Amino acid sequence: METEIQLVACAIEGEEYAIDIRSVQEIIRLQEITRVPQASSFVSGVINLRGMVIPVMDMRRRFGFPGKVPDETTRIVIINWNGLLVGILVDSVSEVIRLPRRDIEQPPSCSSNVNSEFFTGIGKLGSRLLIMLNLDKILGINSDV
């Protein structure tokens, strides 16, 4: 088993989140998103990425946070999820981090209004805490995508 994991750090509503780099295909600047009728409330629409139509999920809406007007730091992280490409819209992407596995803890049990199944753990990087995203739960069919 690897002793450390590489993560892409991103921000959503002022908090730091982390995505396992093995799931990240690429990170792109915001581009025009075409809305899709009858899509889930957290699906922004689709983009055309070099001829491929890719759905884009707004992580703010997925987590129940208030919306935000995109700005120059807004990014779409293209995820390769079980062979499918899916974009997730985040406020910003800051860096790639190497984190020892010993510095990852299980997510704390929270109140019933927090859906902790969206997270696989909390990474401790000095005084920083990184909430590690569970892409299977966030993107999976059990999550009404």
C-alpha positions in Angstrom: 0.0 0.0 0.0 1.2 3.5 -0.9 2.5 5.5 2.1 1.2 8.8 0.6 -1.5 10.0 -1.7 -1.5 12.8 -4.2 -4.5 15.2 -4.0 -5.8 18.1 -6.0 -6.8 20.9 -3.5 -9.8 23.0 -4.4 -12.1 25.5 -2.6 -15.8 25.4 -2.4 -17.6 28.1 -0.2 -14.4 29.0 1.6 -13.5 25.5 2.6 -10.7 23.3 1.3 -11.5 20.0 -0.4 -9.3 17.4 -1.9 -9.8 15.0 -4.8 -7.6 12.0 -5.4 -5.4 13.0 -8.3 -5.9 9.5 -9.9 -9.5 10.5 -10.7 -8.6 13.9 -12.2 -8.3 14.0 -16.0 -7.6 17.7 -16.3 -8.5 21.1 -14.8 -9.9 23.7 -17.2 -11.1 27.3 -16.9 -14.8 28.0 -16.9 -16.3 27.9 -20.4 -19.8 28.2 -21.6 -22.2 25.7 -20.0 -25.3 24.7 -21.9 -28.2 24.1 -19.6 -30.1 20.8 -19.9 -33.9 20.8 -19.3 -35.1 18.6 -16.5 -31.6 18.0 -15.1 -31.1 17.7 -11.3 -30.8 21.1 -9.5 -27.1 20.6 -9.0 -26.3 19.8 -12.6 -25.2 23.0 -14.3 -25.5 21.5 -17.8 -23.0 20.2 -20.4 -19.8 21.5 -22.0 -18.1 20.7 -25.3 -14.5 19.7 -24.5 -12.6 19.0 -27.7 -15.7 17.4 -29.3 -16.8 15.5 -26.2 -20.0 16.4 -24.4 -19.4 16.4 -20.7 -21.9 17.0 -17.9 -21.0 19.5 -15.3 -22.1 19.4 -11.6 -22.0 22.5 -9.5 -20.5 21.5 -6.2 -21.9 24.5 -4.4 -25.4 23.4 -5.3 -24.6 19.7 -4.7 -23.6 20.5 -1.1 -26.6 22.9 -0.6 -24.4 26.1 -0.4 -25.6 29.4 -1.9 -24.8 30.0 -5.5 -21.9 32.3 -6.6 -21.3 34.2 -9.8 -18.3 32.5 -11.5 -15.2 34.6 -11.6 -11.6 34.3 -13.0 -10.7 31.7 -10.3 -13.7 29.3 -11.0 -12.5 26.0 -12.5 -14.1 22.8 -13.9 -12.3 19.7 -12.7 -12.7 17.0 -15.3 -13.1 13.7 -13.4 -12.7 10.2 -15.0 -15.3 8.4 -13.0 -15.6 4.7 -13.9 -14.7 5.5 -17.5 -17.1 8.4 -17.8 -15.9 12.0 -17.9 -17.8 14.4 -15.6 -17.0 18.0 -14.8 -17.3 19.4 -11.3 -17.5 23.1 -10.9 -15.4 24.5 -8.0 -14.6 28.0 -6.8 -10.9 27.5 -7.3 -8.1 25.0 -7.6 -4.9 25.8 -5.6 -2.4 23.0 -5.8 -1.4 19.3 -5.9 -0.5 18.0 -2.5 1.3 14.9 -1.4 -0.2 13.7 1.9 1.0 10.8 4.0 -1.8 8.3 4.6 -1.1 8.5 8.3 -2.3 12.1 8.2 -5.8 11.1 7.0 -8.5 10.6 9.5 -12.1 9.2 9.2 -14.7 11.9 8.9 -16.2 12.8 12.2 -19.8 11.8 12.8 -21.8 15.0 12.4 -25.3 16.0 12.9 -28.0 14.4 10.8 -28.2 17.4 8.4 -24.7 17.0 7.2 -24.2 14.3 4.5 -20.9 12.9 5.6 -21.1 10.0 3.1 -19.8 12.6 0.5 -16.5 12.6 2.3 -13.9 9.8 2.7 -11.8 11.5 5.4 -10.1 14.6 6.6 -6.5 15.3 5.6 -4.3 17.1 8.0 -1.6 19.3 6.4 0.0 21.3 9.2 -2.8 23.6 10.4 -4.9 23.0 7.3 -7.7 20.5 7.1 -8.7 19.1 3.7 -12.1 17.5 3.3 -11.5 14.5 1.0 -14.3 14.0 -1.5 -16.0 10.6 -2.0 -16.6 10.8 -5.8 -18.6 7.6 -5.8 -21.2 9.0 -3.5 -21.2 12.5 -5.1 -21.4 11.3 -8.7 -23.0 7.9 -8.2 -26.5 6.9 -9.3 -27.5 6.7 -5.6 -27.1 10.5 -5.5 -29.8 11.3 -8.1 -27.4 12.5 -10.8 
